Amino acid sequence: MILRKFFHLFLLTFGIVFNNLFGQNVEQVHMKNGSIIKGCIVEQIPGEYITLQAEEATVVVNSDSLQDKISEKIPLDSLPQKWKEWTKRNEEYIAVNGESLILTTLKFKNRTFNRVLLLEKGSLIKFLDVGRHRYTFAWGEMYRCVKNKRPDNLFSGIKDILVLDDGTEIPGQIIEQYPGQNLKILTDGGEILSFKFSQVKQIRAEKMSDRQNLWSQVQLLDKIQIKGEDLPLVGFISSRTLGKEISFEFENYKKRTIPLNQIVSYGKIPNENYVPVYDKILKEGEVLLNEKPACFVQLKSVDSYLLLTSAVSAQAIEGDTILVEANLEDVDNVITLVKAHIENVQIFKGRKKRVVSCPIITYQDLVQSPIGIDREVTPLGNIRVSFIVGEVGDYVLYIQGKEDYIVIHVIGKNG
């Protein structure tokens, strides 16, 4: 149902992305009446209305047409998953007299909002709606649009390039817009610059990573309807010349220039081929074991054996996957994984020699008995190694250039 009395929006020049659908930051659309919508634009008809698929919405409505409201005290265990996640971040809203949350169903003349959290009451009602619900708003009342900074460890996706009237190009990420007035861009150099729309000639969109094709970096595909054409076009808006036209790119890499006055509606649909690529910024020589600084253990050399001590780098459970990430000078450095075995070894204690049964590896094991590992070089040039510890015992990982070893002690699933 269109809430024409309550909301109006402006045609956005960039798409909104769900964080848990695409692993990306959420964009916030701020309305003049105080509503804030987080989600994805699924349809826009200039001059008429705009529809968003909301991930979370703080909504302000006029109470004049409110017909009924029904409140429920819902135990935390019975809440939908989205609300359970929300309450963990907002414990102050849990009812004092029990592990529950009070949600209210609001019935208006033209629409019902099921199980929302009332924030304010009176002539204006303010409520929070958590979940993927659609909202359709009348056109023209958006105050601003804010987009969170792209994660530092994301090395794929789409970057914005502002082209100013004087021809200056500014690459970065558009992070805020006041429709028809100003926009802000976070430059690749880390500066935040603001410009009037009258200063901007064009906004281009280009892929960030040269290692991936464009279509694995586009989070949401553009879907536009053209006057006189039966089927909508699906692809990617690669540039917008403000007040004039767009450049539309198809998956076969053909392009089409479309005047703005020929476009009936805009929309966004999920891109099934989107593959975000994340990486870590590591110091030179830094090694992480399951995302924590790796502890290297010294092995005692006795004849041809390397004896494992009681010290280990980490403990794991049989069947666990181990991830090692390293910033090494040479990405071709040898990395070898072996499993220790028990041997009777002669060792000296003082002047006396005795035979001890202990876990060991040999230099020959490192060459002839390695265990298969998955290895790749990340976008930042780090080495990423992963493997499954499938048996109880001790695993030893050797990284060329490191004097000591990573030792992982694996216990059974039942301890």
C-alpha positions as CSV (number, residue, x, y, z in Angstrom):
1,M,0.0,0.0,0.0
2,I,1.4,3.4,-0.9
3,L,1.8,5.7,2.1
4,R,1.4,8.9,0.1
5,K,0.5,10.9,3.2
6,F,3.5,9.9,5.1
7,F,6.5,9.5,2.8
8,H,8.2,10.9,-0.3
9,L,11.6,10.1,-1.8
10,F,14.0,11.2,-4.5
11,L,15.6,9.2,-7.2
12,L,18.9,7.9,-5.8
13,T,22.0,8.0,-8.0
14,F,23.4,4.8,-6.4
15,G,22.0,1.5,-5.1
16,I,21.4,0.4,-1.6
17,V,22.8,-2.9,-0.4
18,F,21.7,-5.3,2.4
19,N,24.6,-6.2,4.7
20,N,23.5,-9.7,5.4
21,L,22.4,-10.4,1.8
22,F,25.6,-9.3,0.2
23,G,28.1,-9.0,3.0
24,Q,28.2,-5.3,2.6
25,N,27.4,-2.1,4.6
26,V,23.8,-0.9,4.8
27,E,22.8,2.4,3.3
28,Q,20.4,4.6,5.2
29,V,17.6,6.7,3.6
30,H,16.6,9.6,5.8
31,M,13.1,11.1,5.3
32,K,12.1,14.7,6.1
33,N,9.6,13.4,8.7
34,G,12.3,11.5,10.7
35,S,11.9,8.1,9.2
36,I,15.1,6.1,8.4
37,I,15.0,3.2,6.0
38,K,17.8,0.7,5.5
39,G,17.4,-1.6,2.5
40,C,17.4,-2.0,-1.2
41,I,15.5,0.1,-3.8
42,V,13.5,-2.4,-6.0
43,E,11.5,0.1,-8.1
44,Q,11.4,3.8,-8.8
45,I,9.0,5.7,-11.0
46,P,10.2,9.3,-11.2
47,G,7.6,11.8,-10.1
48,E,5.3,9.1,-8.6
49,Y,6.7,6.6,-6.1
50,I,9.6,4.6,-4.9
51,T,9.6,1.1,-3.4
52,L,12.3,-0.3,-1.0
53,Q,12.9,-3.7,0.3
54,A,13.7,-2.8,3.9
55,E,16.2,-4.6,6.1
56,E,15.4,-2.4,9.0
57,A,13.1,0.6,9.2
58,T,12.5,3.3,11.8
59,V,9.2,4.7,10.7
60,V,7.2,7.9,11.6
61,V,3.5,8.0,10.7
62,N,0.6,10.2,11.5
63,S,-1.8,8.6,13.9
64,D,-5.0,10.1,12.4
65,S,-5.9,7.0,10.4
66,L,-4.9,4.5,13.1
67,Q,-7.8,2.1,13.6
68,D,-6.4,-0.4,16.1
69,K,-3.2,-1.5,18.0
70,I,-2.5,-4.9,19.6
71,S,0.5,-5.4,21.9
72,E,2.0,-8.7,22.7
73,K,4.7,-9.7,25.2
74,I,6.8,-12.2,23.3
75,P,9.4,-14.4,25.1
76,L,12.9,-14.0,23.6
77,D,13.0,-17.6,22.6
78,S,9.8,-17.2,20.5
79,L,11.0,-14.1,18.6
80,P,11.8,-14.3,14.9
81,Q,15.6,-14.6,14.3
82,K,15.9,-11.0,13.2
83,W,14.5,-9.7,16.4
84,K,16.6,-12.1,18.4
85,E,19.7,-10.6,16.8
86,W,18.4,-7.1,17.4
87,T,17.7,-7.7,21.1
88,K,21.3,-8.9,21.6
89,R,22.5,-5.4,20.5
90,N,19.7,-3.5,22.3
91,E,19.2,-5.2,25.7
92,E,17.6,-2.1,27.2
93,Y,14.4,-2.8,25.3
94,I,13.8,-6.2,26.9
95,A,10.9,-6.0,29.4
96,V,12.2,-5.6,32.9
97,N,9.9,-8.3,34.3
98,G,11.1,-11.1,32.1
99,E,13.2,-12.2,29.1
100,S,10.7,-10.8,26.6
101,L,10.0,-8.0,24.2
102,I,6.7,-6.1,23.7
103,L,5.8,-5.9,20.0
104,T,2.7,-4.1,18.7
105,T,0.6,-4.6,15.6
106,L,-0.6,-1.3,14.2
107,K,-3.7,-1.3,11.9
108,F,-4.1,1.8,9.8
109,K,-6.8,2.4,7.2
110,N,-4.6,1.5,4.3
111,R,-2.0,-0.8,5.8
112,T,-1.1,-3.0,8.8
113,F,2.3,-3.2,10.4
114,N,2.7,-6.5,12.1
115,R,4.8,-6.9,15.3
116,V,6.8,-3.7,15.4
117,L,8.4,-2.0,18.4
118,L,6.8,1.2,19.5
119,L,9.3,4.0,20.1
120,E,7.0,7.0,20.4
121,K,3.2,7.5,20.8
122,G,0.9,10.5,20.3
123,S,-0.2,12.5,17.2
124,L,2.9,11.0,15.5
125,I,3.7,7.3,16.0
126,K,7.3,6.2,15.7
127,F,8.1,2.5,15.5
128,L,10.9,0.1,14.5
129,D,10.3,-2.7,12.0
130,V,13.0,-5.4,11.8
131,G,12.8,-7.7,8.9
132,R,12.6,-7.7,5.1
133,H,9.4,-5.9,4.4
134,R,8.6,-3.6,1.4
135,Y,7.7,0.0,1.8
136,T,6.4,2.2,-1.0
137,F,6.7,5.9,-0.6
138,A,5.4,8.9,-2.6
139,W,8.1,10.9,-4.5
140,G,10.0,13.9,-3.3
141,E,10.5,14.1,0.4
142,M,13.9,12.4,1.0
143,Y,16.2,14.5,3.2
144,R,19.5,12.6,2.6
145,C,21.0,9.3,1.9
146,V,24.0,8.0,3.9
147,K,26.2,5.0,2.9
148,N,28.8,3.5,5.4
149,K,32.4,3.5,4.4
150,R,33.4,0.4,2.4
151,P,35.2,-2.2,4.7
152,D,39.0,-1.8,4.6
153,N,39.3,-5.5,3.9
154,L,37.0,-5.6,0.9
155,F,39.0,-5.5,-2.3
156,S,36.3,-6.1,-4.9
157,G,33.1,-4.3,-5.8
158,I,32.3,-1.0,-7.6
159,K,33.9,2.3,-7.1
160,D,32.5,5.7,-8.0
161,I,34.2,8.3,-10.1
162,L,33.0,11.9,-10.0
163,V,33.6,13.9,-13.2
164,L,33.4,17.7,-12.5
165,D,32.4,20.4,-15.0
166,D,36.1,21.3,-15.4
167,G,37.0,17.7,-16.3
168,T,38.6,16.8,-13.0
169,E,38.0,13.1,-12.1
170,I,37.7,12.0,-8.4
171,P,37.7,8.3,-7.7
172,G,36.3,6.9,-4.4
173,Q,33.0,6.1,-2.8
174,I,29.9,8.3,-2.6
175,I,29.0,8.2,1.1
176,E,26.3,10.9,1.4
177,Q,23.8,12.8,-0.7
178,Y,21.4,15.6,-0.2
179,P,19.2,15.2,-3.3
180,G,19.4,18.1,-5.8
181,Q,21.9,19.9,-3.5
182,N,25.1,18.3,-2.4
183,L,27.0,15.0,-2.3
184,K,30.1,13.7,-0.4
185,I,32.7,11.4,-1.7
186,L,35.3,9.5,0.3
187,T,38.3,9.6,-2.0
188,D,40.8,6.8,-2.6
189,G,43.3,8.9,-0.7
190,G,41.1,9.0,2.4
191,E,39.7,12.6,2.1
192,I,36.0,13.4,2.3
193,L,35.1,16.0,-0.3
194,S,31.7,17.6,-0.8
195,F,30.3,19.1,-4.1
196,K,27.2,20.7,-5.2
197,F,25.3,18.7,-7.8
198,S,25.7,21.7,-10.2
199,Q,29.5,21.1,-10.1
200,V,29.1,17.5,-11.2
201,K,28.9,16.6,-14.8
202,Q,29.0,12.8,-14.6
203,I,29.1,9.9,-12.2
204,R,30.9,6.8,-13.5
205,A,30.9,3.3,-11.9
206,E,33.9,1.0,-12.4
207,K,35.0,-2.4,-11.0
208,M,37.5,-2.2,-8.2
209,S,39.5,-5.4,-8.9
210,D,41.2,-6.3,-12.1
211,R,41.3,-9.9,-11.0
212,Q,37.6,-10.4,-11.3
213,N,35.2,-9.6,-14.1
214,L,32.7,-6.8,-13.7
215,W,29.7,-9.1,-13.1
216,S,31.2,-10.8,-10.1
217,Q,31.7,-7.4,-8.5
218,V,28.2,-5.8,-9.1
219,Q,26.2,-6.4,-5.9
220,L,22.8,-5.5,-7.4
221,L,21.9,-5.4,-11.1
222,D,20.0,-2.5,-12.5
223,K,16.5,-3.2,-14.1
224,I,15.0,-0.3,-16.1
225,Q,11.9,0.0,-18.2
226,I,12.1,2.1,-21.4
227,K,9.2,3.8,-23.1
228,G,7.8,1.8,-25.9
229,E,9.6,-1.4,-25.0
230,D,7.8,-4.4,-23.6
231,L,10.6,-6.0,-21.6
232,P,12.8,-4.3,-19.1
233,L,16.6,-4.0,-19.5
234,V,18.7,-5.9,-17.0
235,G,22.4,-4.9,-16.6
236,F,24.6,-2.3,-15.0
237,I,24.4,1.5,-15.2
238,S,28.1,2.3,-15.8
239,S,27.7,6.1,-16.0
240,R,25.2,8.9,-15.4
241,T,25.5,12.2,-17.2
242,L,23.4,14.3,-14.8
243,G,20.2,15.7,-16.3
244,K,20.9,14.1,-19.7
245,E,21.5,10.3,-20.1
246,I,22.8,7.0,-18.7
247,S,25.2,4.5,-20.1
248,F,23.8,0.9,-19.7
249,E,26.0,-2.2,-19.9
250,F,24.8,-5.7,-20.6
251,E,26.3,-9.0,-19.5
252,N,27.6,-9.5,-23.0
253,Y,29.5,-6.3,-22.5
254,K,27.5,-4.4,-25.1
255,K,26.5,-0.9,-24.1
256,R,23.6,1.4,-24.8
257,T,23.1,5.1,-24.2
258,I,19.6,5.9,-22.9
259,P,18.2,9.5,-22.5
260,L,16.7,10.1,-19.1
261,N,13.4,11.1,-20.6
262,Q,13.0,7.7,-22.1
263,I,13.2,5.8,-18.8
264,V,9.9,4.9,-17.2
265,S,11.2,3.2,-14.0
266,Y,14.4,2.1,-12.3
267,G,14.9,-1.0,-10.1
268,K,17.4,-3.3,-8.5
269,I,17.5,-7.1,-8.4
270,P,20.0,-9.4,-6.7
271,N,23.0,-10.5,-8.7
272,E,23.5,-14.3,-8.2
273,N,27.1,-14.0,-9.6
274,Y,28.3,-11.5,-7.0
275,V,31.4,-12.7,-5.2
276,P,32.9,-10.3,-2.7
277,V,36.7,-10.7,-2.1
278,Y,38.0,-9.8,1.3
279,D,41.6,-9.6,2.5
280,K,43.6,-8.6,5.6
281,I,46.2,-5.9,5.9
282,L,49.1,-7.6,7.5
283,K,52.5,-6.3,8.6
284,E,55.5,-7.6,6.8
285,G,56.3,-11.0,8.2
286,E,53.0,-11.2,10.2
287,V,51.4,-14.6,10.4
288,L,47.8,-15.3,11.6
289,L,46.4,-18.6,12.8
290,N,42.6,-18.7,12.6
291,E,42.7,-14.8,12.6
292,K,44.9,-14.5,15.7
293,P,48.6,-13.9,15.8
294,A,50.3,-17.3,15.3
295,C,52.6,-18.7,18.0
296,F,55.7,-20.4,16.7
297,V,57.1,-23.3,18.7
298,Q,60.7,-24.4,18.8
299,L,61.4,-28.1,18.0
300,K,64.4,-29.8,19.5
301,S,66.7,-31.4,17.0
302,V,68.0,-34.9,18.0
303,D,69.9,-36.7,15.2
304,S,67.5,-36.7,12.3
305,Y,64.5,-36.1,14.5
306,L,62.7,-32.9,15.4
307,L,61.0,-33.5,18.8
308,L,57.8,-31.9,19.7
309,T,57.6,-30.4,23.2
310,S,54.6,-29.8,25.4
311,A,54.2,-26.3,23.9
312,V,51.8,-25.9,21.0
313,S,50.6,-23.0,18.9
314,A,46.9,-23.9,19.1
315,Q,44.5,-26.7,20.0
316,A,41.8,-27.9,17.6
317,I,39.1,-30.5,17.5
318,E,39.2,-33.4,15.0
319,G,37.6,-32.3,11.7
320,D,38.3,-28.5,12.3
321,T,39.5,-26.3,9.4
322,I,42.7,-24.4,10.1
323,L,43.4,-21.1,8.3
324,V,46.8,-19.5,8.2
325,E,47.4,-16.1,6.6
326,A,50.9,-14.6,6.2
327,N,52.6,-11.6,4.7
328,L,55.9,-13.0,3.4
329,E,58.5,-11.3,1.4
330,D,58.2,-14.1,-1.3
331,V,54.8,-15.4,-2.1
332,D,56.5,-18.6,-3.5
333,N,58.0,-19.5,-0.1
334,V,57.6,-23.2,0.7
335,I,54.9,-24.1,3.2
336,T,54.6,-27.7,4.3
337,L,52.2,-29.5,6.6
338,V,53.1,-32.9,8.2
339,K,51.6,-35.0,11.0
340,A,53.8,-36.0,13.8
341,H,54.2,-39.7,14.7
342,I,55.5,-41.4,17.8
343,E,59.1,-42.8,17.8
344,N,61.5,-44.1,20.5
345,V,64.2,-41.5,20.6
346,Q,67.5,-41.6,22.5
347,I,68.1,-38.4,24.4
348,F,70.6,-37.3,27.0
349,K,69.6,-36.2,30.5
350,G,72.8,-35.0,32.0
351,R,75.4,-37.6,31.1
352,K,72.9,-40.4,31.0
353,K,71.2,-41.5,27.8
354,R,67.8,-42.9,27.8
355,V,65.1,-43.9,25.3
356,V,61.9,-41.8,25.3
357,S,58.7,-42.4,23.3
358,C,57.6,-39.0,22.0
359,P,56.0,-37.3,19.0
360,I,58.5,-36.3,16.3
361,I,58.8,-35.3,12.7
362,T,61.9,-35.6,10.5
363,Y,63.4,-33.3,7.9
364,Q,62.6,-36.1,5.4
365,D,58.9,-35.9,6.4
366,L,58.9,-32.2,5.4
367,V,60.1,-33.2,1.9
368,Q,58.5,-36.6,1.3
369,S,55.4,-36.8,3.5
370,P,53.5,-33.5,3.3
371,I,49.7,-33.3,3.7
372,G,47.7,-31.5,1.0
373,I,46.8,-27.9,1.7
374,D,44.8,-25.3,-0.1
375,R,46.9,-22.3,-0.9
376,E,46.2,-19.0,-2.6
377,V,47.6,-15.5,-3.0
378,T,45.2,-12.8,-1.8
379,P,44.6,-9.5,-3.6
380,L,47.1,-7.8,-1.2
381,G,49.7,-10.4,-1.9
382,N,49.2,-12.3,1.3
383,I,49.5,-16.1,1.4
384,R,46.4,-17.9,2.6
385,V,46.6,-21.6,3.5
386,S,43.8,-23.8,4.8
387,F,43.6,-27.4,5.7
388,I,41.4,-29.9,7.7
389,V,42.9,-31.6,10.7
390,G,41.2,-34.9,10.2
391,E,42.9,-37.1,12.9
392,V,43.8,-36.8,16.5
393,G,47.4,-36.0,17.1
394,D,49.9,-33.2,16.4
395,Y,50.2,-31.3,13.1
396,V,53.3,-29.3,12.2
397,L,53.3,-26.4,9.7
398,Y,56.6,-25.2,8.3
399,I,56.9,-21.8,6.6
400,Q,60.1,-21.2,4.8
401,G,62.0,-18.2,6.3
402,K,60.6,-18.9,9.8
403,E,63.0,-20.6,12.3
404,D,60.3,-22.2,14.3
405,Y,57.1,-24.1,13.6
406,I,53.3,-23.9,14.0
407,V,52.2,-26.9,16.1
408,I,48.5,-27.7,16.3
409,H,47.4,-30.3,18.9
410,V,44.2,-32.0,17.8
411,I,41.9,-33.7,20.3
412,G,38.9,-36.0,19.6
413,K,35.4,-34.6,19.3
414,N,34.5,-36.1,22.7
415,G,37.5,-34.6,24.3
